[in-house]
């Protein structure tokens, strides 16, 4: 309180507005901090995890179509036209697969995800080798050449089947990992939003409390001496010349009180002198 009494009015008001501005900046800073962190989580979910899951699901679907078309080619009674159509469809499915694979390959990955992706590429390469062996036999099939179909069927039900299971498991592990990360980041985003809301509320109520306390101090610092000054002037008006403020303040109110005390001193001195002169 002493410090406020000795500060000029300009400094007091400037300090009060500065405190209010700092409170506003603190509230805004807390909100901004939460928004930045929430934005990062949402960005990762929207620009990495969801596109990753979409691309891998599309890869999974393309591979399923490739495998279905390949198994259709194992049918002995399939017409040459239908067989050629299936071969062309397989080429189309591979093109769609490669596009999605390239899209996923360009996405940002965690260290664990990169390991899972590397493992998938390894088992996928093994399956594709078996697939290519089978396709070489199936594309060279001629009517009546059942030995070719038997060889392709042996590959499809043997080494290719085992490689297919390993490839499918690896791809599903990648999909599950990205889905889990997406869920975790959504929960993290909710937690960030909740924490930011709590911090903003604390900052707002804390700012209100500080503002009220500061306003109360300033109001009391100004109101009390002004009330004393008004009381003194009212007493002077009534002819009571012995009233003095005698304040130790160094602000404008203190200067006014000092001037008022001096005025009362002069007034009392002149009044007493006038009475003495009248008495003589």
HELIX and SHEET records of a PDB file:
HELIX    1   1 UNK A    2  UNK A    6  1                                   5    
HELIX    2   2 UNK A    9  UNK A   44  1                                  36    
HELIX    3   3 UNK A   45  UNK A   49  3                                   5    
HELIX    4   4 UNK A   50  UNK A   72  1                                  23    
HELIX    5   5 UNK A   80  UNK A  105  1                                  26    
HELIX    6   6 UNK A  111  UNK A  139  1                                  29    
HELIX    7   7 UNK A  146  UNK A  157  1                                  12    
HELIX    8   8 UNK A  159  UNK A  237  1                                  79    
HELIX    9   9 UNK A  252  UNK A  279  1                                  28    
END                                                                             
